[in-house]
Amino acid sequence: MSLSAFRIIQAGKEVAATRTEVNADKRFPGTMTLTNFIDRHSPQDDRPSLAEFYRDVDIAQGASLRFQGAATYQQILDFLAMGVKGAIAGVIDSGTAYNWTITPSLTASNVQDSYTFEYGDDTQAWVSVHTMCRALELSFAMNQVTELTADLFSKFATKTTFTSGQVDPVVNEIVSNKLGVAIDSTYALAAATTTPKTALVMGGTLRLVTGVIPIKYADGSMDFSTFGEQRRHLEVELEMAMGADAMTEYDAWAARTLRAIQLKWTGPTLVGANHTFVVNLIGRYVAEPVIFEDRDGQDIIRLIMHSREDTLGNEFGFTCRTNVATL
């Protein structure tokens, strides 16, 4: 019997030089779905029959995966490494606390990491090799945890057995009520602020199509050969309570003024300070504002910003203070 109650997701980071299968060394709390695909060529030949098809041949294969779950201070780093910037390392802060900085280069490859994922249930385990992140989304609403959705791609998933010895991790969920939002005129000012807006943001979503894509060469394999990196931008959609601060941002949309935003979540105490996860970006509001929607009985305005490079070479970046020493 195949029971959803017995599902497992676990993974290990691959060696960048080879990107071949490795044993899992940690579990991921959340849910995952798998779509294996085989592309087939089915010609419509001129032949004496009313049947449209009668032969086909396989031409390519691969897999798509979707991970969903509460974002945690510990494991958000793995998804950023798969989609934003690889070969990142934590810098020890104090005791078991490490500071992680994930700022993608705008002028060079970011050499994102790839992972081997094992997942399945009590009936069958599957393994996906050379797994990377195509898109990331963080959604936050008050009185909820911040939710993470990651769209991944990999080589064709095959049947396997789980790497033994993995246990459920101790993680700290990112709680939306612990979010502070700062908005200013420059990247540096927003990043340095100590006075976030306290009566403005009621919810929102961060979306990043990472630009990481599979690339195929003539190498005798049906799977993709390597990966490439295309242009990308970070999108943030904010639900703002109607008021003077919201009108300032509306005027910035109308005037096409650059605005910088910092989103900072603060978590439990960690060696004299706290777990933190911070997103910084600069850009312009791009979509027509939706005015007078309702959120919990309060009028809101919905604004969407796309990141863009400023004159100092800033666009977006992430920092995290947590108890992860290494990926």
N, C-alpha and C positions, 0 to 999 in steps of 0.2 A: 504494500500500500504506500502511495506517495502522499505524504502529509506536508502541507505548507508550514505546519508548526515546527518542522525539523529542518527548515532551510538554513543554509550557512553561506556567508560571503566572506572570503578571505583572500589575501593578496600578498605579493612580494614585489619589490622594485627590481627591475631587470638591470643588467649591466649595460651601460649606454653603448659600449663598443660592439656588442653582439645582439642585444635585444632578443634574446632567446629565453625559453621557459626557465623559470626559477621556482623553487618551493615557496609556498606562502609562509609568511612569518607574522601575520597579524590578521585579526578579524575586523570586519566592518559592520557596525550596527546599521540596519536600514533594510531596504528591499531592492531587488535587482531583477530585471527582465532581460531576456536574450532573444535576439532574432538572427538566426543563421540565414545566409542567403547564398544561392547559387544562380548566377546569371546563365541563361541558356539561349543559344541561337536556334530558332525554329523557322526555317525558310518556308516560304509559300511558293513551291515549285510549280512549273507548268507540267501537269500530269493528268491523265484521264480519270479524274475522281472529283466528286463534290466535297470530299473531306479537305478542310483547310490545312491541316498539319498531318505529317506522318513520320517526321524524323527531327531530331534535335541533337545538339552537342553542347556540353558545358564549356563556358568561356572564361568565367571568373567566379571567385567566391570570397566570402568575408563574413563579418558579424557586426551587428550593432547592439549595444547594451544601454540600458537606462538604470541609473542608480538614483534612489530617492530616500530621503531620511532627514532627521533633524541634523542641522549643521552642528558640528562640535569643534571646540578649539583645537583638538588634537588632529583630527583627520581631514579637516579642510585643507591642510597643508599638502596632503597627497594629491588631491584633485587640482590644486593650483600648480603643483609640480608637473602633472600630466598635461595641463592646458596652457599655462602662462609662462613658466620659466623653470628649466631643469637645473640639476646640479646645485641646488640651494642647500645651505647649511645653517643650522642654528648657532647663534653666538651666545655663550653662557652669560647670564645676567647675574644670578645669585643662587647658589645651591642647585636646586633642580629646575630652575626657571631659565628658559632660553628665549632669545629674541630672534625672530625670523623676518627677513625682509625679502619681498618678492616684487621687484620692479622690472618689468620686461624692457629689454633694449629696443630702441626704435631704429637702430642702424645695423644690427647684427642678429644672426640666428639666436634664438633663445634655447635651443637644444633641449626641448621638453623631455621629461622622463617618460618611460613606458613601464607598465606593470604587467605581471601575470596574475590574472584573476581566476580563482576557483570558486564555484558556486553550485548549488544544487540542494538536494534533500536526502531523505533516507533511502531513496530508490536509485538516484543517479547523480553523480557529480560531473561537472563540465569544467573545462579549462579554456580560457582565452589568453592568447599570447600576443605581445606587442600591443597592449591596450593603452590607448591615449584618449584625451578628452577633446571632443568636438565643440561642446557648448556647456556653459555653466549658468545656473540661475540660483539666486538667493532671494527668497521672498520673506517678508517680515510684516506681521500684524500684531497690534498690541494684545497682551494677555495670551500670547502664543510663543512657541519656540520658533526660531528662524529655520525655514525649510530649505534644504539643498536638493537640487536636481542636477544630475550630470549625465549628459549624453556622450557615450563613449563609442569608439570603434576598435576592432581588433581583427586579427586573422581568424579564419574559420574555427569556431569552437569545436572541440572534440571531447569525447567521453574520457573521464579520468577517475582517480580516487583522491580523496582529500589528503593533503599533507596533515599528518597527525600532530597532536601536541598543542594546537592553538586554543586559546581560551578567550572568553568574552572580555573585551578591553574595558578599562575604567576610563570613561570619557566625561567631559563637561559640555552639556548642550549650550548653544548660544541662544540666550533668551531675548526676545524682541523688546521687552520692557526695559532692558538694560542698555538700550541704544541711545547714543547722543549724536545729534546732527549739527554740524557747523557749516555755514555757507558764507563765503567771502569773495573778494574780488580777485585774489591771486592764489595760486597753489600753495605758496609758502604760508600765507596768512591763515588759510583754512586748516592746514596741517598743524599749525602751531597754536591754534585757539585753545583756550581753557574755559570758554563761555559758550557752550552749545545752545542752540535754540531750544527752549523748553516747552513751548506751546505751539509748535508748528507742524511737525511730521506725525502722521497717524498710521502710516503704513507705506509699503512700497516694494519694489522688486529691482534687483540687480541682474542684468543679463549680459553675458559675454559669449559671443561666437568667437572661439579662440583663434581661428585662422589655421589651426592644425588640421592637415588633410592627408589621407593616404596617397602615395605616389607609386605607380607601377612601372617597372623596367622589364625588358626582355631577359628574364633570368630563369625560365623554365618552371616557375611556380604559378599556381592559380591564385595565390594570395597577393596582396600588395607587397611591394618591395621595401619601401622606406616611407618617410613622411616628409611633408613640406610645410611651410608656414606662409600664410597670406596676410594681407592687411586686415586689421580688425579694430573695433572700438568697443568701449565699455558703455553700456546703456544703463541709466538709473531712472526709474519711474517713481515719483514721490507723490503721495497723497497729503496735501497740506491743508490744515485748518484755515478757513477764511479769516483774514485779519491783516494787520499792517505788514507783517513779515511775508505773508503769502503774496501780497500785492507788490512788494519789492521784487520778488522772483517773477511775477507776471510781467512787470515792467522790463525786467531783463530779457524775457522772451521777446517782447515787442520790439525792443531796441537791439536785439541780437548781441547782447553784451556777454562777454565771457564771465562765467561764474565757476567758482571752485567749491567743492563739497567734500567734507570729511564725515564718514560714518564710522562711529566708534562704539563697539560693544564691549562692555566690561563684565567679566565673569567672577568666579569665586576667588578668594584670596590664594595667592601663590607666592610663598617666600617673601613676605614683607610688602607685596604689592598685589596685583590681580592678574588673572588671565585677561588678555585683551585681543580683539581682532579689529583691525582698522582698514578702511578703504578710503583712499584719496583719489580724487580725479578733478580735472578741469575741462570745461567744455561749454556748449551752448544748449539751451532748450530748443528742441527742434520741432516737436509736434504741436498742433493747435491745442491749447489748454482746454480741458473739460472742466467747466465751471458749474458749481452748484450740484455736484453729486452729494450723496449722503453717506456718512460714516458714523455709526452709533448715534444718530440723531443730530450730528453736527455737519454743517455745510463745509465742503472741501473743494479745492481746485487740484486737478491732476496735471502734473508737468513731467515731461520726459526730456532728459539730457543725454546727449551723445558726447563722449570724450573727444577731445582734439588736442593736438600738440600746441603748446604755447611757445613764445619766443625764447624761453629758457630750456626747451627740450623736455618739459614735463607733460605727461598725459594721464596716466593712472598707475597706481601701485597698491600693494597690500603689505601690512605688517601684522605679526601675531606674536604675542607673549604667552608661552604655554610651557608645559613640562615634557615636551618631546625633544629629545637630544639629537636624534638622527632619523631620517627616513629610510 
